[in-house]
Amino acid sequence: MDYITSATGINQTRAGTSKPRRYSRDSIAFASAARAPVNRSVAVVTFSTSPHLARQLLDIAFGLPPVWLVLYLVRRNGERLSTIGMALDRPGADLAWGVALAAIVGAAGIGVYLGAVQVGINRIVIPVPPTGHWWTVPVFVLGAGANALLEETVVVGFLVTRLRQIGWGAVPAVVGSAALRGSYHLYQGWGGFAGNLAMGLFFGWIFVRWRRTWPLVVAHTLIDVGAAVLYIAFKSHLPGVTSG
């Protein structure tokens, strides 16, 4: 689960003076997205703010059951994993294409995000767990992989396939998947919605053409890891966020 917290509250917590206020993203997503401009002093924290490794790992693990449910449903229906693009028969090609996709989407995504924050239609996104721990990097890499597996398996591989099976055309299925992806990123602001809608359209088109989900998982993982590295390196330059 992602959390909404004030950037000043985060800085105070680092200084040990107070705890940030946290809210479930679902409870305020619609109301927050409907306001413009977005308050940039409010940040979205994509990891738990807990300083305990066990809590971080539990949060990651508890996000994965929908993936196992999808795999179970596919196998229960007598289908192969290749039905939703999850076959493991071409790991080298999937990895290579995933890296290429990450380079394309990542470069565009950074521009959209920074532009949206600058014009006041997106919140600052903090894509890392608490820094200063030996486990900070392993946790954000694990989290990136888990989020990518969840999103691309459920929202692209499974959803697009099932929509096609019940009679939707390729275009409506991809648009529906992309709209879902964009809508549950509205907690970030309108920039998060637009960027993820565009990413969903592109990834959905790739899936329909290739029938492979793993390149999308690889690309999404690398994009999230890259975002975390860039945030750590340049957070002092973001509005409302101080180094520490």
C-alpha positions in Angstrom: 0.0 0.0 0.0 1.2 3.5 -0.8 0.8 6.3 1.8 0.1 10.0 1.5 2.2 12.1 3.9 3.4 15.7 4.1 6.9 16.3 2.9 7.6 18.4 6.0 6.3 15.5 8.1 8.8 13.2 6.5 11.7 15.6 7.2 10.6 16.0 10.8 10.6 12.2 11.2 14.2 12.0 9.9 15.1 14.6 12.5 13.4 12.5 15.1 10.9 15.2 16.1 7.6 13.7 15.1 5.8 11.0 13.1 4.3 11.8 9.7 0.6 11.6 9.2 -0.3 8.7 6.9 -3.5 8.0 5.0 -4.6 5.2 2.8 -4.3 6.3 -0.8 -7.7 4.8 -1.6 -9.5 6.9 1.0 -8.5 10.2 -0.6 -7.6 9.3 -4.2 -10.7 10.6 -5.9 -11.1 13.8 -3.8 -7.4 14.6 -4.2 -7.3 14.0 -7.9 -10.3 16.2 -8.5 -8.4 19.3 -7.1 -6.0 21.2 -9.2 -3.4 22.3 -8.7 -2.1 19.5 -6.5 -0.4 20.5 -3.2 3.2 19.7 -3.8 4.0 19.8 -0.1 2.1 16.5 0.2 4.2 13.5 -0.9 3.3 10.0 -1.9 5.4 7.4 -0.2 5.4 4.1 -2.1 7.0 2.0 0.7 6.2 1.7 4.3 7.9 4.4 6.5 8.7 1.7 9.1 12.4 1.4 9.9 12.1 -2.3 10.4 13.2 -4.7 7.7 10.5 -7.3 8.6 7.7 -4.8 8.0 9.1 -3.9 4.6 9.4 -7.5 3.5 5.9 -8.3 4.8 4.4 -5.3 2.9 6.1 -6.7 -0.3 4.9 -10.2 0.3 1.3 -9.2 1.0 1.1 -7.5 -2.3 1.7 -10.6 -4.3 -1.4 -12.9 -3.6 -3.3 -11.5 -6.7 -0.5 -12.8 -8.9 -0.8 -16.3 -7.4 -4.6 -16.1 -7.8 -4.2 -15.3 -11.5 -1.8 -18.1 -12.0 -4.2 -20.5 -10.2 -7.2 -19.4 -12.2 -5.2 -19.9 -15.5 -4.1 -23.4 -14.5 -7.5 -24.3 -13.1 -9.0 -23.5 -16.5 -6.5 -25.9 -18.1 -4.7 -23.1 -19.8 -0.9 -22.7 -20.2 0.9 -19.8 -18.7 1.7 -18.7 -22.2 -2.0 -17.8 -22.5 -1.3 -14.7 -20.4 2.3 -14.3 -21.7 4.0 -15.8 -18.7 5.9 -18.7 -20.4 9.5 -19.0 -19.4 10.8 -20.3 -22.7 12.6 -17.2 -23.9 14.3 -15.6 -20.9 17.1 -13.9 -22.9 14.9 -12.3 -25.4 12.4 -11.2 -22.7 15.2 -9.6 -20.7 16.7 -7.8 -23.7 13.3 -6.5 -24.9 12.5 -5.4 -21.3 15.7 -3.4 -21.1 14.9 -1.7 -24.4 11.3 -0.9 -23.3 12.6 0.5 -20.0 14.9 2.9 -21.8 12.0 4.2 -24.0 9.3 4.4 -21.3 11.7 5.5 -18.5 13.0 8.5 -20.5 9.5 9.7 -21.4 8.2 9.0 -17.9 10.8 11.1 -16.2 9.9 14.1 -18.4 6.2 13.7 -17.8 6.6 13.4 -14.1 8.9 16.4 -13.7 6.8 18.5 -16.0 3.6 17.5 -14.0 5.2 18.3 -10.7 6.5 21.7 -12.0 3.1 22.8 -13.2 1.4 21.7 -10.0 -0.7 18.7 -11.2 1.3 16.0 -9.5 2.6 15.2 -6.1 6.2 14.4 -5.2 6.5 10.6 -5.3 9.0 9.1 -2.9 9.8 5.7 -4.4 12.2 4.4 -1.7 11.9 2.9 1.8 13.6 4.8 4.6 17.2 5.6 3.6 20.3 5.1 5.7 19.8 1.3 6.2 21.9 -1.5 4.8 18.7 -3.0 3.4 17.4 0.2 1.6 18.6 -0.8 -1.9 17.7 -4.5 -1.7 14.2 -3.6 -0.4 13.5 -1.1 -3.2 14.7 -3.6 -5.8 12.5 -6.3 -4.4 9.6 -3.9 -4.2 10.1 -2.8 -7.8 10.1 -6.4 -8.9 7.0 -7.3 -6.9 5.0 -4.2 -8.1 6.0 -4.9 -11.7 5.0 -8.6 -11.4 1.6 -7.6 -9.9 0.7 -4.9 -12.3 1.8 -6.4 -15.6 0.5 -9.9 -14.8 -2.9 -8.8 -13.5 -3.7 -5.6 -15.4 -2.1 -6.5 -18.8 -1.5 -10.3 -19.2 -4.6 -11.5 -17.4 -7.1 -8.7 -17.9 -6.4 -8.1 -21.6 -6.5 -11.8 -22.3 -9.8 -12.3 -20.5 -11.4 -9.2 -22.2 -10.4 -10.6 -25.6 -11.9 -14.0 -24.6 -15.3 -12.5 -23.8 -15.4 -10.8 -27.2 -13.7 -7.4 -26.7 -11.6 -6.2 -29.6 -7.9 -5.6 -29.1 -8.3 -1.8 -29.0 -11.1 -1.7 -26.4 -9.3 -4.3 -24.3 -6.0 -2.3 -24.3 -7.8 1.0 -23.6 -9.7 -0.6 -20.7 -6.6 -2.0 -19.2 -4.8 1.3 -19.6 -7.7 3.3 -18.1 -7.6 1.0 -15.0 -3.9 1.5 -14.7 -4.2 5.3 -14.9 -7.2 5.4 -12.5 -5.5 3.7 -9.6 -2.5 6.1 -10.0 -4.8 9.2 -9.5 -3.6 9.4 -5.9 -0.4 10.9 -7.4 -2.3 13.6 -9.3 -3.3 14.2 -12.9 0.3 13.7 -14.0 0.3 10.2 -12.5 -3.0 9.4 -14.2 -1.8 10.6 -17.7 1.6 9.1 -17.5 0.3 5.7 -16.4 -2.5 5.8 -19.0 0.0 6.3 -21.7 2.3 3.6 -20.3 -0.7 1.3 -20.2 -1.6 1.9 -23.8 1.9 1.3 -24.9 2.4 -1.8 -22.8 -1.0 -3.1 -23.8 -0.2 -2.7 -27.5 3.1 -4.5 -27.0 1.3 -7.3 -25.3 -1.2 -7.7 -28.0 1.5 -7.8 -30.6 4.0 -10.0 -28.8 1.8 -12.0 -26.4 4.7 -11.8 -23.9 4.3 -10.4 -20.3 7.8 -10.9 -19.0 9.4 -8.0 -21.1 6.8 -5.7 -19.5 7.7 -7.0 -16.0 11.4 -6.5 -16.7 10.8 -3.0 -18.1 8.5 -2.0 -15.2 11.1 -3.3 -12.6 13.9 -1.3 -14.2 11.8 1.8 -14.5 11.0 1.7 -10.8 14.6 0.9 -9.8 15.8 3.8 -11.9 13.2 6.1 -10.3 14.4 5.1 -6.9 18.1 5.7 -7.8 17.3 9.1 -9.3 15.3 10.1 -6.3 18.1 9.3 -3.9 20.6 11.1 -6.1 18.6 14.3 -6.7 16.0 14.5 -3.9 17.6 17.7 -2.6 16.5 19.4 -5.9 12.8 18.5 -5.6 10.4 21.0 -4.2 9.3 20.4 -0.6 11.9 17.6 -0.1 15.1 18.1 1.8 18.1 15.8 2.0 18.7 13.8 5.0 
